[in-house]
Amino acid sequence: MTPLVIVSNGKEFKIYDTYSGKEWEFVEKTDKALQKLLENTFRVATSTRRDAIQKLMNSNQQHWIDAFKQISSGLINDRAGDLKDMMVPYVNNFLLPRHATKNALDAIGAGKRAIVISGPPLSGKSNVLRELFLKIKENENLTILMLESSTDGIFETLSNQLSSFLDWNVSADDAREWIRRVSNGDNADLIIALDGIDPAHNKIISELNELVSSRFGSALRLIITLDDSALEAVTKKPTGREYTPFG
């Protein structure tokens, strides 16, 4: 049986003796030392949760590379189906090589930070991302995180994915700060690939503009797919006379 129990309300804590249920009385110097250690640990755990998340994710780049590989693979598997199923973008065990994929890889190699893949509906844009993921999958210094476009936004979507993978609550602000740090690092490049951007996804469009700002470094790349009819709505301001930062 555990001899001591710590009870906390998030601000203060008390230590109890498990056997008697009474608050622990410090008798020896070692008791005082343990109390001091617990107090310091509690303060660190309470005040620097964000720092702890950043350290966890930054301590081993392979950890987050593996995490994103699993997230992207899961997305592909969830959206794959039989050849006759017209409601899924991916066909199991079938993928045609595309010139657009090579063009995207060349753009990545040239250091381009923003890549747009546009075309008519059902032209294979989603499969370009799938092919990119498979070609980059074994690269230890480059990883692609595939996300479905939604009204939740990039950071909120990423925070949900990381929270599930780490089994530890990661907020959208935590995800934003972690991406910023990775983008300004020199260990590995991260590609965020968003499939199916819609002009109605105002939050994502706003965050795309934020991600290409000077706050984020060159180790971050962005790839989006969209229908050609939505291209100007994402890359130009409402007046149509000026490009957005992402555009």
C-alpha positions in Angstrom: 0.0 0.0 0.0 1.2 3.5 -0.8 2.2 5.1 2.6 1.4 8.7 1.6 -1.5 10.3 -0.3 -1.4 13.8 -1.7 -4.7 15.7 -2.1 -4.7 18.9 -4.2 -7.3 21.4 -5.4 -4.9 22.8 -8.1 -3.6 25.6 -5.8 -2.8 24.0 -2.5 -2.0 20.5 -1.4 -1.9 18.4 1.7 -0.2 15.1 2.5 -2.0 12.4 4.5 -0.9 9.2 6.1 -2.6 6.3 4.2 -3.0 4.1 7.3 -4.5 6.6 9.8 -6.1 9.0 7.3 -4.6 11.9 9.3 -2.5 14.7 7.9 1.1 13.8 7.8 3.2 15.2 10.6 6.9 15.8 9.9 9.1 14.3 12.5 12.5 13.8 11.0 14.7 16.0 8.8 14.1 13.7 5.9 10.4 14.3 6.2 11.0 18.0 5.8 13.2 17.4 2.8 10.5 15.3 1.2 7.9 17.9 1.9 10.1 20.6 0.3 10.7 18.4 -2.7 7.0 17.7 -3.2 6.2 21.4 -2.9 8.8 22.3 -5.6 7.6 19.5 -7.9 4.0 20.6 -7.5 4.9 24.3 -8.3 6.7 23.2 -11.4 4.0 20.9 -12.5 1.3 23.5 -12.0 3.1 26.5 -13.5 5.0 25.1 -16.5 2.6 22.5 -18.1 3.2 24.2 -21.4 7.0 24.1 -21.0 6.7 20.4 -20.1 4.8 19.7 -23.3 7.4 21.6 -25.3 10.2 19.7 -23.7 8.5 16.4 -24.3 7.9 17.1 -27.9 11.3 18.7 -28.5 13.4 16.2 -26.6 13.3 13.6 -29.4 12.4 14.7 -32.9 11.7 11.0 -33.8 8.9 11.0 -31.2 6.8 13.7 -33.1 7.9 12.4 -36.5 6.5 9.0 -35.6 3.4 10.6 -34.1 2.7 12.5 -37.4 3.3 9.4 -39.5 0.7 7.5 -37.5 -1.8 10.4 -37.7 -1.3 10.7 -41.5 -1.5 6.9 -42.0 -4.7 6.8 -40.0 -6.2 9.6 -42.1 -5.4 7.8 -45.3 -6.8 4.5 -44.0 -10.0 6.2 -42.8 -10.5 7.7 -46.3 -9.7 4.6 -48.3 -12.1 2.2 -49.7 -13.0 -0.2 -52.6 -12.6 0.9 -56.2 -16.4 1.0 -56.6 -16.9 3.3 -53.7 -17.2 6.8 -55.2 -17.5 8.5 -51.8 -13.8 8.0 -50.7 -10.8 9.7 -52.3 -8.4 6.8 -51.9 -8.6 3.3 -53.3 -7.0 0.5 -51.3 -3.7 -0.8 -52.9 -4.1 1.5 -56.0 -2.3 4.7 -56.7 -1.3 6.3 -60.0 2.0 8.3 -60.0 1.3 12.0 -60.9 3.4 14.8 -62.4 2.0 17.1 -59.7 3.6 15.0 -57.0 7.0 15.4 -58.7 6.4 19.1 -59.0 5.5 19.4 -55.3 8.7 17.4 -54.3 10.8 19.7 -56.5 9.2 22.7 -54.8 9.9 21.2 -51.4 13.5 20.6 -52.4 13.8 24.2 -53.6 12.8 25.4 -50.1 9.3 26.7 -51.1 7.3 27.4 -47.9 3.8 27.4 -49.5 2.6 25.0 -52.2 -0.9 25.0 -53.7 -2.3 22.1 -55.6 -5.5 23.2 -57.4 -7.7 21.6 -60.1 -11.2 20.6 -60.9 -13.2 18.3 -58.6 -12.1 14.6 -58.8 -8.9 15.4 -60.6 -6.8 13.6 -58.0 -5.5 16.4 -55.8 -6.0 14.3 -52.6 -4.0 11.5 -54.1 -1.1 13.8 -54.7 -0.9 14.3 -50.9 -1.2 10.5 -50.4 1.7 9.9 -52.9 3.8 12.7 -51.2 3.3 11.0 -47.8 4.4 7.6 -49.1 7.5 9.1 -50.8 8.5 11.1 -47.8 7.6 8.5 -45.2 11.0 7.1 -44.7 12.8 10.4 -44.6 14.2 11.0 -41.1 14.6 14.7 -41.5 11.3 15.5 -43.2 7.8 14.5 -42.2 4.4 15.3 -43.6 1.4 15.8 -41.4 -1.9 15.3 -43.3 -5.0 17.0 -41.9 -8.5 17.3 -43.3 -9.6 20.9 -43.7 -12.4 21.9 -41.3 -13.9 24.8 -39.5 -11.9 23.9 -36.3 -8.7 25.5 -37.7 -5.2 24.1 -38.0 -4.0 24.5 -34.4 -7.2 23.2 -32.8 -7.1 20.1 -35.1 -3.4 19.5 -34.4 -4.0 19.9 -30.6 -6.7 17.2 -30.7 -4.4 14.9 -32.6 -1.5 15.4 -30.3 -3.7 15.1 -27.1 -4.9 11.7 -28.4 -1.4 10.5 -29.3 0.3 11.8 -26.1 -2.6 11.0 -23.8 -2.0 14.4 -22.3 -4.1 17.5 -22.9 -2.5 19.9 -25.5 -4.3 23.2 -26.1 -4.4 25.0 -29.5 -2.0 27.6 -28.0 0.4 24.8 -27.0 0.3 23.4 -30.6 0.9 26.9 -32.0 3.9 27.5 -29.8 5.4 24.1 -30.5 5.0 24.5 -34.3 6.7 27.9 -34.0 9.7 26.3 -32.2 10.0 23.5 -34.7 9.7 25.9 -37.6 12.7 27.9 -36.3 14.8 24.8 -35.5 17.4 23.0 -37.7 16.7 19.4 -36.8 13.9 18.4 -39.1 11.4 20.0 -41.5 7.7 19.7 -40.9 5.2 19.8 -43.8 1.6 20.5 -42.9 -0.7 19.2 -45.7 -4.3 20.4 -45.7 -6.7 18.6 -48.0 -9.8 20.3 -49.4 -9.6 24.0 -48.4 -12.9 25.7 -48.7 -13.4 29.5 -48.8 -15.9 29.0 -45.9 -13.0 27.8 -43.7 -12.2 31.3 -42.5 -10.2 30.2 -39.4 -7.9 27.9 -41.5 -7.3 30.7 -44.1 -6.5 33.1 -41.3 -4.1 30.6 -39.7 -2.4 29.9 -43.1 -1.6 33.6 -43.2 -0.2 33.4 -39.7 1.9 30.4 -40.5 3.7 32.1 -43.3 4.5 35.2 -41.2 8.0 36.0 -39.8 7.1 34.4 -36.5 7.4 31.0 -38.1 10.7 29.8 -39.7 11.7 28.1 -42.9 11.6 24.6 -41.3 7.8 24.7 -41.7 6.2 24.0 -45.1 2.6 24.3 -46.0 0.8 22.3 -48.8 -2.9 22.8 -49.5 -5.3 21.3 -52.1 -8.4 23.1 -53.3 -10.7 23.2 -56.2 -9.6 25.8 -58.8 -12.9 27.7 -58.3 -11.7 28.4 -54.7 -8.2 29.4 -55.5 -8.7 33.2 -55.5 -10.8 33.2 -52.4 -7.9 31.6 -50.5 -5.0 33.5 -52.1 -6.5 36.9 -52.6 -8.0 39.5 -50.3 -11.8 40.1 -50.6 -11.2 43.1 -52.9 -9.4 40.7 -55.3 -6.8 43.4 -55.9 -4.1 42.2 -53.5 -2.7 38.8 -52.4 -3.1 37.5 -48.9 0.2 36.7 -47.1 -0.3 33.1 -48.0 -1.2 34.0 -51.5 
